[in-house]
Amino acid sequence: MSTTFGIILKSGERPIGRRVGSNEGVQMWFTDELAEMLPDEVKVYPLDNTAQGIYTIGDIKNHIKKQNKDEK
């Protein structure tokens, strides 16, 4: 299952991250290079699926940090 996460701007939705699950596990990454500079408390919204526990930029950062530790 995969989900694109975005933030809501006055001009509309802006995709900022992607989460993809497979038999090998779940991978998550930022698709917008400026997104990781946003404050942790900025809310994110699933644009094409369910939130699956991801509600803020901080949640995305934590998921990426955890997956990077697990890969080592």
MODELLER restraints for C-alpha pairs under 7 A, 6 or more apart:
rsr = mdl.restraints
at = mdl.atoms
rsr.add(forms.Gaussian(group=physical.xy_distance, feature=features.Distance(at['CA:1:A'], at['CA:20:A']), mean=5.99, stdev=0.5))
rsr.add(forms.Gaussian(group=physical.xy_distance, feature=features.Distance(at['CA:1:A'], at['CA:21:A']), mean=5.16, stdev=0.5))
rsr.add(forms.Gaussian(group=physical.xy_distance, feature=features.Distance(at['CA:2:A'], at['CA:19:A']), mean=5.42, stdev=0.5))
rsr.add(forms.Gaussian(group=physical.xy_distance, feature=features.Distance(at['CA:2:A'], at['CA:20:A']), mean=4.21, stdev=0.5))
rsr.add(forms.Gaussian(group=physical.xy_distance, feature=features.Distance(at['CA:2:A'], at['CA:21:A']), mean=5.98, stdev=0.5))
rsr.add(forms.Gaussian(group=physical.xy_distance, feature=features.Distance(at['CA:3:A'], at['CA:18:A']), mean=5.82, stdev=0.5))
rsr.add(forms.Gaussian(group=physical.xy_distance, feature=features.Distance(at['CA:3:A'], at['CA:19:A']), mean=5.22, stdev=0.5))
rsr.add(forms.Gaussian(group=physical.xy_distance, feature=features.Distance(at['CA:3:A'], at['CA:20:A']), mean=6.57, stdev=0.5))
rsr.add(forms.Gaussian(group=physical.xy_distance, feature=features.Distance(at['CA:3:A'], at['CA:46:A']), mean=6.42, stdev=0.5))
rsr.add(forms.Gaussian(group=physical.xy_distance, feature=features.Distance(at['CA:3:A'], at['CA:48:A']), mean=5.91, stdev=0.5))
rsr.add(forms.Gaussian(group=physical.xy_distance, feature=features.Distance(at['CA:3:A'], at['CA:49:A']), mean=5.35, stdev=0.5))
rsr.add(forms.Gaussian(group=physical.xy_distance, feature=features.Distance(at['CA:4:A'], at['CA:15:A']), mean=6.64, stdev=0.5))
rsr.add(forms.Gaussian(group=physical.xy_distance, feature=features.Distance(at['CA:4:A'], at['CA:17:A']), mean=5.87, stdev=0.5))
rsr.add(forms.Gaussian(group=physical.xy_distance, feature=features.Distance(at['CA:4:A'], at['CA:18:A']), mean=4.53, stdev=0.5))
rsr.add(forms.Gaussian(group=physical.xy_distance, feature=features.Distance(at['CA:4:A'], at['CA:19:A']), mean=6.45, stdev=0.5))
rsr.add(forms.Gaussian(group=physical.xy_distance, feature=features.Distance(at['CA:4:A'], at['CA:46:A']), mean=5.88, stdev=0.5))
rsr.add(forms.Gaussian(group=physical.xy_distance, feature=features.Distance(at['CA:4:A'], at['CA:47:A']), mean=5.57, stdev=0.5))
rsr.add(forms.Gaussian(group=physical.xy_distance, feature=features.Distance(at['CA:4:A'], at['CA:48:A']), mean=6.10, stdev=0.5))
rsr.add(forms.Gaussian(group=physical.xy_distance, feature=features.Distance(at['CA:5:A'], at['CA:15:A']), mean=5.73, stdev=0.5))
rsr.add(forms.Gaussian(group=physical.xy_distance, feature=features.Distance(at['CA:5:A'], at['CA:16:A']), mean=5.94, stdev=0.5))
rsr.add(forms.Gaussian(group=physical.xy_distance, feature=features.Distance(at['CA:5:A'], at['CA:17:A']), mean=5.06, stdev=0.5))
rsr.add(forms.Gaussian(group=physical.xy_distance, feature=features.Distance(at['CA:5:A'], at['CA:18:A']), mean=6.00, stdev=0.5))
rsr.add(forms.Gaussian(group=physical.xy_distance, feature=features.Distance(at['CA:5:A'], at['CA:44:A']), mean=6.14, stdev=0.5))
rsr.add(forms.Gaussian(group=physical.xy_distance, feature=features.Distance(at['CA:5:A'], at['CA:45:A']), mean=5.37, stdev=0.5))
rsr.add(forms.Gaussian(group=physical.xy_distance, feature=features.Distance(at['CA:5:A'], at['CA:46:A']), mean=4.51, stdev=0.5))
rsr.add(forms.Gaussian(group=physical.xy_distance, feature=features.Distance(at['CA:5:A'], at['CA:47:A']), mean=5.63, stdev=0.5))
rsr.add(forms.Gaussian(group=physical.xy_distance, feature=features.Distance(at['CA:6:A'], at['CA:13:A']), mean=6.24, stdev=0.5))
rsr.add(forms.Gaussian(group=physical.xy_distance, feature=features.Distance(at['CA:6:A'], at['CA:14:A']), mean=5.17, stdev=0.5))
rsr.add(forms.Gaussian(group=physical.xy_distance, feature=features.Distance(at['CA:6:A'], at['CA:15:A']), mean=3.98, stdev=0.5))
rsr.add(forms.Gaussian(group=physical.xy_distance, feature=features.Distance(at['CA:6:A'], at['CA:16:A']), mean=4.99, stdev=0.5))
rsr.add(forms.Gaussian(group=physical.xy_distance, feature=features.Distance(at['CA:6:A'], at['CA:17:A']), mean=6.62, stdev=0.5))
rsr.add(forms.Gaussian(group=physical.xy_distance, feature=features.Distance(at['CA:6:A'], at['CA:44:A']), mean=5.38, stdev=0.5))
rsr.add(forms.Gaussian(group=physical.xy_distance, feature=features.Distance(at['CA:6:A'], at['CA:45:A']), mean=5.32, stdev=0.5))
rsr.add(forms.Gaussian(group=physical.xy_distance, feature=features.Distance(at['CA:6:A'], at['CA:46:A']), mean=6.44, stdev=0.5))
rsr.add(forms.Gaussian(group=physical.xy_distance, feature=features.Distance(at['CA:6:A'], at['CA:47:A']), mean=6.41, stdev=0.5))
rsr.add(forms.Gaussian(group=physical.xy_distance, feature=features.Distance(at['CA:7:A'], at['CA:13:A']), mean=5.85, stdev=0.5))
rsr.add(forms.Gaussian(group=physical.xy_distance, feature=features.Distance(at['CA:7:A'], at['CA:14:A']), mean=5.41, stdev=0.5))
rsr.add(forms.Gaussian(group=physical.xy_distance, feature=features.Distance(at['CA:7:A'], at['CA:15:A']), mean=6.55, stdev=0.5))
rsr.add(forms.Gaussian(group=physical.xy_distance, feature=features.Distance(at['CA:7:A'], at['CA:16:A']), mean=6.98, stdev=0.5))
rsr.add(forms.Gaussian(group=physical.xy_distance, feature=features.Distance(at['CA:7:A'], at['CA:43:A']), mean=6.81, stdev=0.5))
rsr.add(forms.Gaussian(group=physical.xy_distance, feature=features.Distance(at['CA:7:A'], at['CA:44:A']), mean=5.00, stdev=0.5))
rsr.add(forms.Gaussian(group=physical.xy_distance, feature=features.Distance(at['CA:7:A'], at['CA:45:A']), mean=6.20, stdev=0.5))
rsr.add(forms.Gaussian(group=physical.xy_distance, feature=features.Distance(at['CA:8:A'], at['CA:14:A']), mean=6.32, stdev=0.5))
rsr.add(forms.Gaussian(group=physical.xy_distance, feature=features.Distance(at['CA:16:A'], at['CA:30:A']), mean=5.69, stdev=0.5))
rsr.add(forms.Gaussian(group=physical.xy_distance, feature=features.Distance(at['CA:16:A'], at['CA:31:A']), mean=5.06, stdev=0.5))
rsr.add(forms.Gaussian(group=physical.xy_distance, feature=features.Distance(at['CA:16:A'], at['CA:32:A']), mean=4.85, stdev=0.5))
rsr.add(forms.Gaussian(group=physical.xy_distance, feature=features.Distance(at['CA:16:A'], at['CA:35:A']), mean=5.94, stdev=0.5))
rsr.add(forms.Gaussian(group=physical.xy_distance, feature=features.Distance(at['CA:17:A'], at['CA:29:A']), mean=5.66, stdev=0.5))
rsr.add(forms.Gaussian(group=physical.xy_distance, feature=features.Distance(at['CA:17:A'], at['CA:30:A']), mean=4.11, stdev=0.5))
rsr.add(forms.Gaussian(group=physical.xy_distance, feature=features.Distance(at['CA:17:A'], at['CA:31:A']), mean=4.82, stdev=0.5))
rsr.add(forms.Gaussian(group=physical.xy_distance, feature=features.Distance(at['CA:17:A'], at['CA:32:A']), mean=6.87, stdev=0.5))
rsr.add(forms.Gaussian(group=physical.xy_distance, feature=features.Distance(at['CA:18:A'], at['CA:28:A']), mean=5.61, stdev=0.5))
rsr.add(forms.Gaussian(group=physical.xy_distance, feature=features.Distance(at['CA:18:A'], at['CA:29:A']), mean=5.63, stdev=0.5))
rsr.add(forms.Gaussian(group=physical.xy_distance, feature=features.Distance(at['CA:18:A'], at['CA:30:A']), mean=6.36, stdev=0.5))
rsr.add(forms.Gaussian(group=physical.xy_distance, feature=features.Distance(at['CA:18:A'], at['CA:31:A']), mean=6.62, stdev=0.5))
rsr.add(forms.Gaussian(group=physical.xy_distance, feature=features.Distance(at['CA:19:A'], at['CA:26:A']), mean=6.93, stdev=0.5))
rsr.add(forms.Gaussian(group=physical.xy_distance, feature=features.Distance(at['CA:19:A'], at['CA:27:A']), mean=5.72, stdev=0.5))
rsr.add(forms.Gaussian(group=physical.xy_distance, feature=features.Distance(at['CA:19:A'], at['CA:28:A']), mean=4.28, stdev=0.5))
rsr.add(forms.Gaussian(group=physical.xy_distance, feature=features.Distance(at['CA:19:A'], at['CA:29:A']), mean=6.73, stdev=0.5))
rsr.add(forms.Gaussian(group=physical.xy_distance, feature=features.Distance(at['CA:20:A'], at['CA:26:A']), mean=5.62, stdev=0.5))
rsr.add(forms.Gaussian(group=physical.xy_distance, feature=features.Distance(at['CA:20:A'], at['CA:27:A']), mean=5.37, stdev=0.5))
rsr.add(forms.Gaussian(group=physical.xy_distance, feature=features.Distance(at['CA:20:A'], at['CA:28:A']), mean=6.40, stdev=0.5))
rsr.add(forms.Gaussian(group=physical.xy_distance, feature=features.Distance(at['CA:21:A'], at['CA:27:A']), mean=6.32, stdev=0.5))
rsr.add(forms.Gaussian(group=physical.xy_distance, feature=features.Distance(at['CA:28:A'], at['CA:63:A']), mean=6.99, stdev=0.5))
rsr.add(forms.Gaussian(group=physical.xy_distance, feature=features.Distance(at['CA:28:A'], at['CA:64:A']), mean=5.95, stdev=0.5))
rsr.add(forms.Gaussian(group=physical.xy_distance, feature=features.Distance(at['CA:29:A'], at['CA:64:A']), mean=6.53, stdev=0.5))
rsr.add(forms.Gaussian(group=physical.xy_distance, feature=features.Distance(at['CA:39:A'], at['CA:57:A']), mean=6.93, stdev=0.5))
rsr.add(forms.Gaussian(group=physical.xy_distance, feature=features.Distance(at['CA:40:A'], at['CA:56:A']), mean=6.43, stdev=0.5))
rsr.add(forms.Gaussian(group=physical.xy_distance, feature=features.Distance(at['CA:40:A'], at['CA:57:A']), mean=4.83, stdev=0.5))
rsr.add(forms.Gaussian(group=physical.xy_distance, feature=features.Distance(at['CA:40:A'], at['CA:58:A']), mean=3.95, stdev=0.5))
rsr.add(forms.Gaussian(group=physical.xy_distance, feature=features.Distance(at['CA:41:A'], at['CA:56:A']), mean=5.72, stdev=0.5))
rsr.add(forms.Gaussian(group=physical.xy_distance, feature=features.Distance(at['CA:41:A'], at['CA:57:A']), mean=6.29, stdev=0.5))
rsr.add(forms.Gaussian(group=physical.xy_distance, feature=features.Distance(at['CA:41:A'], at['CA:58:A']), mean=6.23, stdev=0.5))
rsr.add(forms.Gaussian(group=physical.xy_distance, feature=features.Distance(at['CA:42:A'], at['CA:56:A']), mean=5.42, stdev=0.5))
rsr.add(forms.Gaussian(group=physical.xy_distance, feature=features.Distance(at['CA:42:A'], at['CA:57:A']), mean=5.61, stdev=0.5))
rsr.add(forms.Gaussian(group=physical.xy_distance, feature=features.Distance(at['CA:43:A'], at['CA:55:A']), mean=5.79, stdev=0.5))
rsr.add(forms.Gaussian(group=physical.xy_distance, feature=features.Distance(at['CA:43:A'], at['CA:56:A']), mean=4.28, stdev=0.5))
rsr.add(forms.Gaussian(group=physical.xy_distance, feature=features.Distance(at['CA:43:A'], at['CA:57:A']), mean=6.43, stdev=0.5))
rsr.add(forms.Gaussian(group=physical.xy_distance, feature=features.Distance(at['CA:44:A'], at['CA:55:A']), mean=5.34, stdev=0.5))
rsr.add(forms.Gaussian(group=physical.xy_distance, feature=features.Distance(at['CA:44:A'], at['CA:56:A']), mean=4.98, stdev=0.5))
rsr.add(forms.Gaussian(group=physical.xy_distance, feature=features.Distance(at['CA:44:A'], at['CA:57:A']), mean=6.42, stdev=0.5))
rsr.add(forms.Gaussian(group=physical.xy_distance, feature=features.Distance(at['CA:45:A'], at['CA:51:A']), mean=6.96, stdev=0.5))
rsr.add(forms.Gaussian(group=physical.xy_distance, feature=features.Distance(at['CA:45:A'], at['CA:55:A']), mean=6.58, stdev=0.5))
rsr.add(forms.Gaussian(group=physical.xy_distance, feature=features.Distance(at['CA:54:A'], at['CA:60:A']), mean=6.51, stdev=0.5))
